[in-house]
Amino acid sequence: RIWTHVDNGPQGPVWNGALNGREFQLIVKPAGPQGCSDGMSDKTYPMDAVLRVEGEPRNGCAEPR
């Protein structure tokens, strides 16, 4: 289990937390009109995801659960 704190950012919710002493931030927002492609499959996702671990961004895609 990872504990986070959720803030409402200008583009949607922002999750802030830490895992093994490393701070992270997760931002999930609606993708643009083309959707989000993970580059590994033909699937298009409706949301963009950015995970920043100690300030280093890692981009990906997401969909509602």
N, C-alpha and C positions, 0 to 999 in steps of 0.2 A: 504494500500500500504506500502510495506517495501522497503526502499532504500538499495542497496548493492553496493559494489565495487568489480569488478571482476579482478582477477589476473590470469595470466597463470602460473600454477605450473608445476612441472616436469611430473605429471601424467595427467594433464588436467586442466580445469578451476577451480578456487577456489573463491567462493562467500563469502565476508566478510561484516558483517553488525551488526545492533543492533535492538532489539525490546524491548520496555519498559525498556530501560537502560541496557539490558542484551546483551552482545556481543555474536555473533555466527559466525561460519564458516561452509560452506557447500562444500563438495568435492564429485563430481560425476565422476566415472571412469568406464571403461569397466570391466565387471565381468570376472572371469577366465573361463576356458573352460566348467566348469559345470554350469555356469550361477549363478544367485543369487536367493535364495529361501527366501521368507519372513517368512517361518515357519507356516503360517496360511492357506495357500492354496496350491494347486498343481501347481500353475503357477510359471514359471521360468522367471526371468527378466534378460535383457542383461547388466545391470549396477549395480554397488555397489554404495551406498550413505553413507556418514558419515557426520552427523550433530554434531558439537561440540558447546555446549551452555556453555559459561563461562569455557571452557576447558574440560567439561564432554562429552565424545563421545556417540553418539546414532547411531547405525548401522541400515541400511535398504537397500532396493533395489529401482531401478528406471528403467524407460524406456523413450525413446524419446517421446516427445509430439506429 
